[in-house]
Amino acid sequence: MDFDFRPEEKQFREEVRAFLKRELPDWWRGLFSDDDRVPALTRQICEKLAQRGWLTISWPREYGGAAANEWMQAVVREEMWAHDEPRGPQYMNLNYIGPMIMRFGTPEQKARFLPPMAAGKVIWCQGFSEPGAGSDLASLRTRADDAGDHFVVNGSKIWTSYADFPADWCLLLARTDQKAPKHKGISVFALDMRTAGITVRPIRSMAGPRDFNEVFFDEVVIPRDCLLGAKNEGWMMVVAGLSFERVGVARYAKTGRVIEMLVEYARKTVVDGRPLSERPEVRAKLADLYCRYQAARLLNYRAISMQARGEVPAIEGSIARVHNTTVEQLAGQVGLEILGPSGQLTEADPRAPIDGRIEHQWIHEISATIAAGTIEVQKNIIAQRGLGLPKTD
Ligand SMILES: Cc1cc2nc3c(=O)[nH]c(=O)nc-3n(C[C@H](O)[C@H](O)[C@H](O)COP(=O)(O)OP(=O)(O)OC[C@H]3O[C@@H](n4cnc5c(N)ncnc54)[C@H](O)[C@@H]3O)c2cc1C
């Protein structure tokens, strides 16, 4: 068992780092900064990554990939996340919507939807959650009525990230059988977001712009060839898709970067005649964060190695996700403890230490243990499927 990357993967990481150093401007702080330049930059970066064959490096060549192994793709994900995800919302289509289509789509759907993703030209959003269906996703009520050559959608979604970016397509979950048990009457659709009858209403929150939207559907027509997989069998696809999503985001990589910044800060900052790096409590906090970061990284690698073998990392994805999200939150907390009150200054304040990154980390990662299935839901999955404990409501 070798946990190290191979020389060609290490070399590739250096190339990706050099690319990001060249391409990312000083003002870049990630997708959720209140800066109008963000959408254009993310599109530009994706197109440049695509031109180099890096955007979907592990995808088969016929869909615009470079047929590289999953570890090369993992390098791209880690470097992107460590640099505040400059692919913007496209990480979603690349990490799990594309792989879902690859696994469950017809040859025509694959040929239609995958190459534009690989070229870095389309934005997808995920239309799953509803006001009464978050953790209990199978209770969703948005309906898609079968009208022969098309379906007619009515209902609404909530917390739909990037719908207002604007997204070009939505991976939509809707009920296609009103009488079947709740897990059995759900279907998955690719919905063109420019279709008549769709209204997107942004929700402002402390997480910043672009994070959340409500989406309303009023007699929205979806052609039948946009039904993904078999009608009423969407639940199994969702379970697979969510496990790809949980593994796809290399959140730990951002923690790694925060650790580097905090270590540098502790070395350089002298308080009462002594660098912070010599204080036992600072060293212990950083060491503890580093241990948890390494554990999260290796748990992710375990899930990626399953994906590389073509398996779906259902429990492993949840285990990795629990560690990934909690270590991200801990990075913000440790940062605030080391920086003290000045750690709460935002990036807009020139006095903010480490360019206000700690405040950003703290605020933005609060939602990490809610998105893509809450931490309680992940623990339920691990208890039930991993430990064989009984199912509860
Ligand atoms: C940053 C962010 C981005 C998001 N982006 C999207 C998106 O693009 N598309 C989309 O469809 N959705 C998105 N979501 C929504 C997300 O999937 C839901 O918020 C999440 O699934 C929880 O659902 P809920 O908000 O309805 O909370 P609820 O399900 O109402 O949960 C409330 C609380 O009860 C707990 N709980 C619920 N059921 C159980 C149980 N059985 N056992 C133990 N505890 C339980 C939960 O853990 C939580 O603490 C996003 C959320 C966030 C935070």
The ligand as an SDF file (V2000), in Angstrom:
LIG
                    3D

 53 58  0  0  0  0  0  0  0  0999 V2000
  -24.0350   25.6070    1.0370 C   0  0  0  0  0  0  0  0  0  0  0  0
  -25.2170   24.7940    0.6290 C   0  0  0  0  0  0  0  0  0  0  0  0
  -25.4300   24.5560   -0.7150 C   0  0  0  0  0  0  0  0  0  0  0  0
  -26.5350   23.8090   -1.1130 C   0  0  0  0  0  0  0  0  0  0  0  0
  -26.7380   23.6250   -2.4560 N   0  0  0  0  0  0  0  0  0  0  0  0
  -27.8140   22.9080   -2.8620 C   0  0  0  0  0  0  0  0  0  0  0  0
  -28.0550   22.7310   -4.2630 C   0  0  0  0  0  0  0  0  0  0  0  0
  -27.3260   23.2500   -5.1190 O   0  0  0  0  0  0  0  0  0  0  0  0
  -29.1270   22.0140   -4.6310 N   0  0  0  0  0  0  0  0  0  0  0  0
  -29.9530   21.4140   -3.7280 C   0  0  0  0  0  0  0  0  0  0  0  0
  -30.8770   20.7230   -4.1450 O   0  0  0  0  0  0  0  0  0  0  0  0
  -29.7700   21.5820   -2.3860 N   0  0  0  0  0  0  0  0  0  0  0  0
  -28.7150   22.3140   -1.9330 C   0  0  0  0  0  0  0  0  0  0  0  0
  -28.5100   22.5020   -0.5980 N   0  0  0  0  0  0  0  0  0  0  0  0
  -29.4950   21.9900    0.3450 C   0  0  0  0  0  0  0  0  0  0  0  0
  -29.0150   20.8400    1.2120 C   0  0  0  0  0  0  0  0  0  0  0  0
  -28.9260   19.6530    0.4660 O   0  0  0  0  0  0  0  0  0  0  0  0
  -30.0020   20.7250    2.3850 C   0  0  0  0  0  0  0  0  0  0  0  0
  -29.9310   21.9260    3.1370 O   0  0  0  0  0  0  0  0  0  0  0  0
  -29.6840   19.5540    3.2740 C   0  0  0  0  0  0  0  0  0  0  0  0
  -29.9260   18.3440    2.6120 O   0  0  0  0  0  0  0  0  0  0  0  0
  -30.5300   19.6000    4.5810 C   0  0  0  0  0  0  0  0  0  0  0  0
  -31.8690   19.7620    4.3050 O   0  0  0  0  0  0  0  0  0  0  0  0
  -32.7240   20.8880    5.0510 P   0  0  0  0  0  0  0  0  0  0  0  0
  -32.0260   22.1910    4.9010 O   0  0  0  0  0  0  0  0  0  0  0  0
  -34.1230   20.7890    4.5450 O   0  0  0  0  0  0  0  0  0  0  0  0
  -32.6840   20.5140    6.6000 O   0  0  0  0  0  0  0  0  0  0  0  0
  -33.5500   19.4070    7.3260 P   0  0  0  0  0  0  0  0  0  0  0  0
  -33.5650   18.1630    6.5190 O   0  0  0  0  0  0  0  0  0  0  0  0
  -34.8580   20.0020    7.6750 O   0  0  0  0  0  0  0  0  0  0  0  0
  -32.7000   19.1440    8.6280 O   0  0  0  0  0  0  0  0  0  0  0  0
  -32.7640   19.9840    9.7730 C   0  0  0  0  0  0  0  0  0  0  0  0
  -31.8990   19.3730   10.8600 C   0  0  0  0  0  0  0  0  0  0  0  0
  -32.4460   18.0940   11.2540 O   0  0  0  0  0  0  0  0  0  0  0  0
  -31.4480   17.0820   11.1210 C   0  0  0  0  0  0  0  0  0  0  0  0
  -32.0590   15.8260   10.6550 N   0  0  0  0  0  0  0  0  0  0  0  0
  -32.9560   15.6930    9.6760 C   0  0  0  0  0  0  0  0  0  0  0  0
  -33.2640   14.3840    9.5060 N   0  0  0  0  0  0  0  0  0  0  0  0
  -32.5320   13.6990   10.4070 C   0  0  0  0  0  0  0  0  0  0  0  0
  -32.4160   12.3080   10.7290 C   0  0  0  0  0  0  0  0  0  0  0  0
  -33.1080   11.3680   10.0860 N   0  0  0  0  0  0  0  0  0  0  0  0
  -31.5670   11.9720   11.7280 N   0  0  0  0  0  0  0  0  0  0  0  0
  -30.8360   12.9090   12.3990 C   0  0  0  0  0  0  0  0  0  0  0  0
  -30.9340   14.2410   12.1430 N   0  0  0  0  0  0  0  0  0  0  0  0
  -31.7620   14.6340   11.1520 C   0  0  0  0  0  0  0  0  0  0  0  0
  -30.4870   17.5960   10.0680 C   0  0  0  0  0  0  0  0  0  0  0  0
  -29.2220   16.9910   10.1920 O   0  0  0  0  0  0  0  0  0  0  0  0
  -30.4640   19.0890   10.3780 C   0  0  0  0  0  0  0  0  0  0  0  0
  -29.5830   19.3410   11.4420 O   0  0  0  0  0  0  0  0  0  0  0  0
  -27.4280   23.2540   -0.1540 C   0  0  0  0  0  0  0  0  0  0  0  0
  -27.2010   23.5080    1.2070 C   0  0  0  0  0  0  0  0  0  0  0  0
  -26.1200   24.2620    1.5980 C   0  0  0  0  0  0  0  0  0  0  0  0
  -25.9270   24.5280    3.0560 C   0  0  0  0  0  0  0  0  0  0  0  0
  1  2  1  0
  2  3  1  0
  2 52  2  0
  3  4  2  0
  4  5  1  0
  4 50  1  0
  5  6  2  0
  6  7  1  0
  6 13  1  0
  7  8  2  0
  7  9  1  0
  9 10  1  0
 10 11  2  0
 10 12  1  0
 12 13  2  0
 13 14  1  0
 14 15  1  0
 14 50  1  0
 15 16  1  0
 16 17  1  0
 16 18  1  0
 18 19  1  0
 18 20  1  0
 20 21  1  0
 20 22  1  0
 22 23  1  0
 23 24  1  0
 24 25  2  0
 24 26  1  0
 24 27  1  0
 27 28  1  0
 28 29  2  0
 28 30  1  0
 28 31  1  0
 31 32  1  0
 32 33  1  0
 33 34  1  0
 33 48  1  0
 34 35  1  0
 35 36  1  0
 35 46  1  0
 36 37  1  0
 36 45  1  0
 37 38  2  0
 38 39  1  0
 39 40  1  0
 39 45  2  0
 40 41  1  0
 40 42  2  0
 42 43  1  0
 43 44  2  0
 44 45  1  0
 46 47  1  0
 46 48  1  0
 48 49  1  0
 50 51  2  0
 51 52  1  0
 52 53  1  0
M  END
$$$$
